[in-house]
Amino acid sequence: MTALVQKLLDTFDRLTDSERLDLVLEILKRTVYLDFPPLSDEDLVLNAEELFLELDEQESLYE
């Protein structure tokens, strides 16, 4: 992840819920027609692993 992308994500985290929703909607509108290559099985597994690790971490904070 580049420093610019990390900065954008940090800014996103500081937005209100309403602002986040507005931003997500605009990003989705702009990316819906991009021609992305299909994800490989390896990419899917890595993304799923990251997601589950993040969910485990969040869950442990609530216990």
C-alpha positions in Angstrom: 0.0 0.0 0.0 1.4 3.4 -0.9 1.7 6.2 1.5 -0.9 8.2 -0.4 -3.4 5.3 -0.1 -2.7 5.0 3.6 -3.2 8.7 4.1 -6.6 8.5 2.3 -7.6 5.6 4.5 -6.6 7.5 7.6 -8.6 10.5 6.5 -11.6 8.2 5.7 -11.4 6.8 9.3 -11.8 10.4 10.6 -14.9 11.1 8.6 -18.4 11.0 10.1 -20.6 8.1 9.1 -22.6 10.3 6.7 -19.4 11.5 5.1 -18.1 8.0 4.8 -21.3 6.9 3.0 -21.0 9.8 0.6 -17.4 9.0 -0.2 -18.1 5.3 -0.7 -21.0 6.0 -3.0 -18.8 8.3 -5.1 -16.0 5.8 -5.3 -18.4 3.0 -6.3 -19.9 5.2 -9.0 -16.4 5.8 -10.4 -15.1 2.3 -10.3 -18.2 0.3 -11.5 -17.1 0.5 -15.1 -13.3 -0.2 -14.6 -12.1 -3.3 -16.3 -10.5 -5.3 -13.5 -8.9 -8.7 -14.2 -10.5 -11.6 -12.4 -8.9 -12.5 -9.0 -6.9 -15.6 -8.8 -7.7 -18.2 -6.2 -4.5 -17.2 -4.3 -5.7 -13.5 -4.3 -9.1 -14.6 -2.9 -7.5 -16.7 -0.2 -5.1 -13.9 0.9 -8.0 -11.4 1.0 -10.2 -13.7 3.0 -7.3 -14.4 5.4 -6.8 -10.7 6.0 -10.5 -10.1 6.5 -10.8 -12.9 9.0 -7.7 -11.8 10.9 -9.1 -8.3 11.1 -12.5 -9.6 12.3 -10.8 -11.8 14.9 -8.9 -8.7 16.2 -12.0 -6.6 16.4 -13.9 -9.4 18.1 -11.2 -9.7 20.7 -11.5 -6.0 21.5 -15.2 -6.5 22.4 -14.6 -9.4 24.8 
